Amino acid sequence: MRVTRLGRPGMNEFQDRRAIQEIVLKARTVAIVGLSASELRASNFVGYYLQRHGYRVVPVNPNEEHVLGEQVYPSLRDVPEHIDVVDVFRDPAAVPEIARAAVAVGADALWLQFGVVSSEGARIAQEGGLEVVMDRCLKVEHAKLLGRMHWLGFDTGVIAGARS
């Protein structure tokens, strides 16, 4: 058994720094599966951040009509344009079907957010020719690459050993 630094066997395969960098820097259109209209949800925050940084965000959620000023599509198969990245905010059990849909629509990459881990979904996407990133946040990785982890409270630059 291969042991990874994250403590999960096989996870480093889906957290390759070069693959992450290539996806983040080349992608322009991101379909966010599970994008919520609630501003309190992580999916909404990530979508808002990506829009603010020039990405075309395509919401995919059968329970919404408009999110972040964009028309929402009930499934990936209903999206009428090319998708560079399918960013997943869904339960891991839903990932294999999402991966099949991502392959069917010709997406370039499948990105599974923090806590979304599906070896079956990753296998389906890889076999379909997609790059796969798992258990990572697209917003965080973008901010790391652009030196913007300070945005809204991350990496404030304050280093203190004592409480104020």
C-alpha positions in Angstrom: 0.0 0.0 0.0 1.3 3.4 -1.0 1.2 6.0 1.8 0.7 9.6 0.9 1.5 12.7 2.8 -2.2 13.4 3.2 -2.7 10.0 4.9 -5.1 8.8 2.1 -3.8 6.1 -0.2 -3.7 7.2 -3.8 -4.8 10.8 -3.3 -1.5 12.5 -4.5 -2.3 11.1 -7.9 -5.2 13.6 -8.1 -3.5 16.5 -6.4 -0.6 17.0 -8.8 0.7 20.6 -8.6 1.4 20.8 -12.4 -2.0 19.5 -13.4 -3.7 21.9 -11.0 -1.7 24.8 -12.3 -2.4 23.9 -15.9 -6.1 23.6 -15.3 -6.4 26.8 -13.3 -4.4 28.9 -15.8 -5.9 27.5 -19.0 -9.6 27.1 -18.1 -12.1 29.9 -19.0 -15.4 28.1 -18.6 -16.3 26.4 -15.3 -19.5 24.4 -14.9 -20.2 24.2 -11.1 -22.4 21.2 -10.4 -24.4 21.9 -7.2 -24.0 25.7 -7.3 -26.4 27.1 -4.8 -28.2 30.4 -4.8 -27.6 30.7 -1.0 -24.7 33.1 -0.3 -24.0 31.0 2.8 -22.9 28.0 0.7 -19.3 27.4 -0.3 -20.4 26.7 -3.9 -21.8 30.2 -4.2 -18.7 31.8 -2.7 -16.5 29.9 -5.1 -18.6 30.7 -8.1 -18.7 34.4 -7.1 -14.9 34.4 -6.7 -14.3 32.7 -10.1 -16.6 35.2 -11.8 -14.7 38.1 -10.2 -11.5 36.7 -11.6 -12.7 36.4 -15.2 -14.0 32.9 -15.5 -17.3 32.1 -17.2 -19.3 30.3 -14.5 -22.1 27.9 -15.7 -24.4 26.9 -12.8 -25.7 23.3 -12.9 -28.4 22.5 -10.4 -31.9 21.1 -11.2 -33.3 23.0 -8.2 -32.4 26.6 -9.2 -33.3 28.9 -12.1 -30.7 31.7 -11.8 -27.6 31.9 -9.7 -25.0 34.7 -9.7 -26.8 36.3 -12.6 -26.5 33.3 -14.8 -29.1 30.8 -16.2 -28.9 27.5 -14.4 -28.9 24.2 -16.3 -30.5 21.1 -14.8 -27.6 18.9 -16.0 -24.2 19.0 -17.7 -25.8 17.6 -20.8 -28.0 20.7 -21.1 -25.2 23.2 -21.2 -25.0 24.6 -24.7 -21.3 25.5 -24.7 -17.9 23.9 -24.2 -16.9 23.3 -20.6 -13.3 23.5 -19.6 -13.8 22.4 -15.9 -16.6 20.6 -14.2 -16.3 21.7 -10.5 -18.3 19.4 -8.3 -20.1 20.4 -5.0 -22.1 17.2 -4.6 -22.1 14.1 -2.4 -19.4 11.6 -3.5 -22.1 9.0 -4.4 -23.2 11.4 -7.2 -19.8 11.7 -8.8 -19.7 8.6 -11.1 -22.7 9.8 -13.0 -21.4 13.4 -13.1 -18.1 12.0 -14.4 -19.9 10.1 -17.1 -21.8 13.3 -18.1 -18.5 15.3 -18.1 -17.0 12.8 -20.5 -20.1 12.8 -22.7 -20.1 16.6 -23.1 -16.3 16.7 -23.8 -15.2 18.6 -20.8 -11.4 18.9 -20.2 -11.2 18.4 -16.5 -13.2 17.1 -13.5 -12.5 18.9 -10.3 -13.9 17.5 -7.0 -14.0 20.0 -4.1 -12.8 19.5 -0.6 -14.4 16.4 0.9 -15.7 15.1 -2.5 -13.7 11.9 -2.9 -14.7 9.3 -5.5 -12.2 6.8 -6.9 -14.9 5.4 -9.3 -15.7 8.9 -10.6 -12.0 9.7 -11.0 -11.5 6.4 -12.9 -14.4 7.1 -15.2 -13.2 10.7 -15.9 -9.6 9.5 -16.5 -10.6 6.7 -18.8 -12.7 9.4 -20.7 -9.6 11.5 -21.2 -10.2 14.2 -18.5 -7.7 15.6 -16.1 -8.9 14.9 -12.5 -8.3 16.9 -9.3 -9.8 15.5 -6.1 -10.3 16.9 -2.6 -9.1 20.4 -3.5 -10.8 23.8 -3.8 -10.6 25.6 -7.2 -10.8 29.0 -5.5 -8.0 28.2 -3.0 -5.8 26.8 -5.7 -6.4 29.8 -8.0 -5.7 32.2 -5.1 -2.4 30.3 -4.3 -1.2 30.6 -7.8 -2.0 34.3 -8.1 -0.8 35.2 -4.6 -4.3 36.2 -3.5 -4.8 34.1 -0.5 -5.4 37.3 1.5 -8.7 37.9 -0.2 -11.5 37.9 2.4 -9.4 36.9 5.3 -6.9 34.3 4.0 -3.2 35.0 4.6 -3.6 38.4 6.1 0.1 38.8 6.4 -0.1 39.2 10.2 2.3 36.9 12.0 1.8 37.0 15.7 3.0 34.7 18.5 0.9 36.4 21.2 -2.7 37.3 21.4 -3.6 41.0 21.2 
